[in-house]
């Protein structure tokens, strides 16, 4: 894989850490800024909404900018938002900085995904996506627990400063790793590429279907991931320190899954979906029934991280393939699918808390979401995974 892909993954790591880090910082922020814990939790919702809205909006704004300028600008705005957030004493200002950071994050990821597709052969988009998403998975392994520790030892403001500092090597990587502008658009597409034509690609059944499937699987992933802490401490009866261990195990599994899928999703996507999908469902059912057993919980968290990201990244790579007619907007469609799932899954899962399922309600929600995805995906495997040759022609075989 080209070096620029790995440099872009550094920025994805910094942004992924910021996206997930608030889970352990909300109580400290609430106390520091004299707001309720519920109000502080809105910071996470604001970021998610900013990501969903920002992906197509920022991609549309940046489609005529040189790719290096677009990516560098998004990293700079992201860093400045965290500096302002670290300095402010106003919750309202902090809330605004989270929205701005999310818009920058969404814009960066949308342009980076579209750019990644142009840096590799036409039949290697899955591998390129895997490299970029490795930044997110490493964030769950190292960045998020590290941010939680830093926030505990110092304060939540120190974590915001750390994210801003992480943007420096990311910006350097963009400047040094992304080639100078070769065309008018970020992806080097012809000037005649119409935004209207690219948006019209959303009417294609294959693109809509793989976006829906990607959102469903990602919703299942984050429905449980968001509420792992009470499962660890209340259901399994482990101490609070084990929450970080479980998060690291999930992140390690997700890294393994996205790495493996990167090698299979281009040439063998049907195998990943047809085998990985049912295994993912069985894993969620096993977790829902065995979560009270600490050893089983630790093992299944790793396995589910691997299966979730293997299947999820494969489906998102199909978005890039299906959106080949939208070279500057395709990355935003993939980003939107990811974040609709990441925002929607926890909302549905939260509604089950306190019900008869108690802490395991979110896991059963994950089961249901995967069942829906499988009922849609398995009968339409040939449709959503046409063969792609090196010349870019898709065959429905």
WOJO-V831062 format. One record per backbone hydrogen bond with DSSP energy under -0.5 kcal/mol. NH is the residue of the N-H (numbers start at 1). CO is the residue of the C=O. E is the energy in kcal/mol with one decimal. If there is no record, write none. Layout:
BEGIN
NH CO E
NH CO E
END
This chain:
BEGIN
5 2 -1.2
6 2 -0.8
6 3 -0.9
7 3 -1.8
8 4 -2.3
9 5 -1.6
10 6 -1.0
11 7 -1.0
12 8 -2.0
13 9 -2.1
14 10 -1.9
15 11 -2.4
16 12 -2.7
17 13 -2.4
18 14 -1.7
19 15 -2.1
20 16 -1.8
21 17 -1.8
22 18 -0.5
23 20 -1.3
24 21 -1.4
25 22 -1.2
26 22 -1.5
29 25 -2.5
30 26 -2.6
31 27 -2.2
32 28 -2.5
33 29 -2.5
34 30 -0.5
34 31 -0.6
35 30 -2.3
40 36 -2.4
41 37 -1.8
42 38 -0.5
42 39 -1.4
43 40 -1.7
44 41 -1.0
45 41 -1.2
46 42 -3.0
47 43 -1.7
48 44 -2.1
49 45 -2.6
50 46 -2.3
51 47 -2.0
52 48 -2.1
53 49 -2.6
54 50 -2.4
55 51 -1.6
56 52 -0.6
57 53 -1.4
58 54 -3.1
59 55 -1.7
60 56 -2.1
61 57 -2.0
62 58 -2.3
63 59 -0.8
65 62 -1.9
70 66 -2.4
71 67 -2.7
72 68 -2.5
73 69 -2.3
74 70 -2.2
75 71 -2.2
76 72 -2.4
77 73 -2.5
78 74 -2.3
79 75 -2.3
80 76 -2.5
81 77 -2.4
82 78 -1.4
83 79 -1.9
84 80 -2.6
85 81 -2.0
86 82 -2.2
87 83 -1.3
88 84 -1.9
94 90 -2.1
95 91 -2.6
96 92 -2.0
97 93 -2.4
98 94 -1.8
99 95 -1.6
100 96 -2.5
101 97 -2.7
102 98 -2.1
103 99 -2.4
104 100 -2.3
105 101 -2.7
106 102 -3.0
107 103 -2.5
108 104 -2.6
109 105 -2.7
110 106 -2.5
111 107 -2.3
112 108 -3.0
113 109 -2.6
114 110 -1.9
115 111 -2.7
116 112 -2.8
117 113 -1.5
118 114 -0.6
118 115 -1.2
119 115 -0.9
119 116 -0.8
120 116 -0.6
124 121 -2.1
128 124 -2.0
129 125 -2.6
130 126 -2.0
131 127 -1.8
132 128 -1.9
133 129 -2.9
134 130 -1.3
135 131 -0.6
135 132 -1.5
136 132 -0.6
137 133 -2.2
138 134 -2.5
139 135 -1.3
140 136 -1.5
141 137 -1.4
142 138 -3.1
143 138 -1.1
144 139 -3.6
146 142 -2.1
147 143 -2.6
148 144 -2.2
149 145 -2.4
150 146 -2.6
151 147 -2.5
152 148 -1.9
153 149 -2.7
154 150 -2.6
155 150 -0.6
158 155 -0.5
159 155 -1.0
160 156 -1.6
161 157 -2.3
162 158 -2.1
163 159 -2.0
164 160 -2.0
165 161 -2.2
166 162 -2.0
167 163 -1.0
167 164 -0.6
168 165 -1.4
169 165 -0.6
170 166 -1.1
171 167 -2.9
172 168 -2.4
173 169 -2.4
174 170 -1.9
175 171 -2.3
176 172 -2.6
177 173 -2.6
178 174 -1.9
186 63 -0.8
188 185 -1.8
193 190 -2.0
198 194 -2.1
199 195 -2.5
200 196 -2.0
201 197 -0.6
201 198 -0.7
202 199 -1.9
203 200 -1.9
204 201 -2.1
208 204 -2.3
209 205 -2.5
210 206 -2.3
211 207 -2.1
212 208 -2.2
213 209 -2.4
214 210 -2.5
215 211 -2.3
216 212 -2.4
217 213 -2.4
218 214 -2.2
219 215 -2.4
220 216 -2.1
221 217 -2.0
222 218 -2.4
223 219 -1.8
224 220 -1.1
225 221 -2.3
226 222 -1.7
227 224 -0.9
228 225 -1.3
231 227 -0.9
232 228 -2.4
233 229 -2.5
234 230 -2.3
235 230 -1.3
236 231 -2.4
238 232 -2.4
242 239 -1.4
243 240 -1.6
244 240 -0.6
244 241 -0.5
245 241 -1.1
246 242 -2.6
247 243 -2.3
248 244 -2.3
249 245 -2.4
250 246 -2.5
251 247 -2.4
252 248 -2.9
253 249 -2.4
254 250 -2.4
255 251 -2.3
256 252 -2.2
257 253 -2.7
258 254 -2.6
259 255 -1.9
260 256 -2.3
261 257 -2.7
262 258 -1.6
263 259 -0.7
263 260 -1.1
264 260 -0.7
264 261 -0.9
265 261 -3.7
268 264 -3.2
272 268 -1.7
273 269 -2.4
274 270 -3.1
275 271 -2.3
276 271 -0.7
276 272 -1.7
277 273 -1.7
279 275 -1.7
280 276 -2.3
281 277 -2.0
282 278 -2.5
283 279 -2.3
284 280 -2.0
285 281 -2.2
286 282 -2.5
287 283 -2.4
288 284 -2.3
289 285 -1.5
290 286 -2.1
291 287 -1.1
293 290 -2.1
294 292 -0.7
297 293 -2.7
298 294 -2.5
299 295 -2.1
300 296 -2.8
301 297 -2.3
302 298 -1.4
303 299 -2.1
304 300 -3.1
305 301 -1.9
306 302 -2.1
307 303 -2.8
308 304 -2.6
309 305 -1.9
310 306 -2.1
311 307 -2.5
312 308 -2.7
313 309 -2.3
314 310 -1.4
315 311 -2.2
316 312 -2.3
317 313 -2.1
318 314 -1.4
319 315 -1.1
320 316 -1.4
321 317 -1.9
322 318 -2.9
323 319 -2.0
324 321 -1.4
326 323 -2.4
330 326 -2.7
332 329 -0.6
333 329 -1.5
334 330 -1.9
335 331 -2.3
336 332 -2.6
337 333 -2.1
338 334 -2.1
339 335 -2.2
340 336 -2.5
341 337 -1.6
342 338 -2.1
343 339 -2.0
344 340 -2.6
345 341 -2.5
346 342 -0.5
347 343 -0.9
348 344 -2.2
349 345 -2.6
350 346 -2.6
351 347 -1.0
352 349 -1.6
353 349 -0.5
353 350 -1.0
355 352 -2.1
358 355 -1.9
360 357 -1.8
361 358 -1.7
364 360 -1.8
365 361 -2.0
366 362 -2.0
367 363 -2.0
368 364 -2.3
369 365 -2.5
370 366 -2.1
371 367 -2.3
372 368 -2.3
373 369 -2.2
374 370 -2.7
375 371 -2.4
376 372 -1.3
377 373 -3.0
378 374 -2.2
380 376 -0.5
380 377 -1.0
381 378 -1.0
384 380 -2.3
385 381 -1.6
387 395 -2.2
389 387 -0.5
389 393 -2.0
392 389 -2.1
395 387 -2.3
END
